[in-house]
Amino acid sequence: MALPFRKDLEKYKDLDEDELLGNLSEVELKQLETVLDDLDPENALLPAGFRQKNQTSKSATGPFNREHLLSYLEKEALEHKDREDYVPYTGEKKGEGFLSVVRCGERWFSQSVRGLKRKIFIPKQKPVQTFTEENISLDPELEEALTSASDTELCDLAAILGMHNLITNTQFSNIVGSSNGVDQEHFSNVVKGEKVVPVFDEPPNPTNVEESLKRIKENDAHLVEVNLNNIKNIPIPTLKDFAKALETNTHVKSFSLAATRSNDPVAVAFADMLRVNKTLKSLNVESNFITGAGALVLMDALRDNETLVELRIDNQRQQLGTAAELEMAKMLEGNTNILKFGYQFTQQGPRTRAANAITKNNDLVRKRRVEGDPQ
């Protein structure tokens, strides 16, 4: 739809700008230059000469001469007076310079690089930590019991108190493992991590594309479900042939082509198929390159289809957009056959409207089932 203000601009479409500029006087050209001064200098869409007026007041000095420019810059550099230093340089050496550390036997020596002074360097010794034995006095009865206890009894006591560093792993397994029914070979007090379960890639789709297309064209009664998911090398014309073959097929009830690099032309072909096909009940086009326009074409085809009950169009390469989501919600509200709609709405409004429409359709099916209507 053309905008209202563009209707008045149609008469200026075929004007010759050069002819108009040629007929202007010097005063009018000066006024035009003044008007151009008001243009935005940061507008990157305008040429550089139109963003700001020429502010050069000097006349042109002639063509560019590189040698003349270099000689002029050298002359200016020689004539420029150097800045005076705040502290004049006298050549006096200050400080002792850098020190090099040398080890001779058990002693360390440091010698300045400039040879001004020699110093003896002795590294600091870390203080040795000493432990003093603590005198612990026990009750006479307890001291007599510990003195007369055997090694097995002492190991049992250490295990009960959790002092595992006082006993060996074999002794600990004999005490703890025997009570749990674990022998010494299978006993271990080391905490081990869980074994990593390898996750293997999914096997490739074994569907034979050419054979499936041939069976659909022949209207094979045994072919009820077609799964082309994750087959990346199917040409676009072949996908269109699938849609064309489904127009006359009366047995395929489920067709899935997720992650097959399908685009809008494929969506248009399957939309034309939905307007004719009266058997297909489930269509899956998730994880493809379908845009909002292609999704709306598929949704619009549902007006002429009364058999499809499941449609999945989620996880496309780019978002469908708010406008497309609003139209999809509106079309679902006018449809009474879709029971499952696979799409994650990004806006709350269309999401709520679509959920209510799907719930309404499922309620209608439940009422018909209760009333005994097989349809």
Secondary structure, DSSP 8 states (H G I E B T S, - for coil): ---GGGGGGGGGTT--HHHHHHT--HHHHHHHHHHHTTS-TT-TTS-HHHHS-----S----S--HHHHHHHHHHHHHHS-----SS-------S---EEEEEETTEEEEEETTSS-EEEE------------------HHHHHHHHH--HHHHHHHHHHTT-GGGS-HHHHIIIIIHHHT--STT---S------------------HHHHHHHHHTT-TT--EEE-TT-TT--HHHHHHHHHHHTT-SS--EEE-TTS---HHHHHHHHHHHTT-SS--EEE--SS---HHHHHHHHHHGGG-SS--EEE--S-SS---HHHHHHHHHHHHT-SS--EEE---SSHHHHHHHHHHHHHHHHHHHHHHHHT---
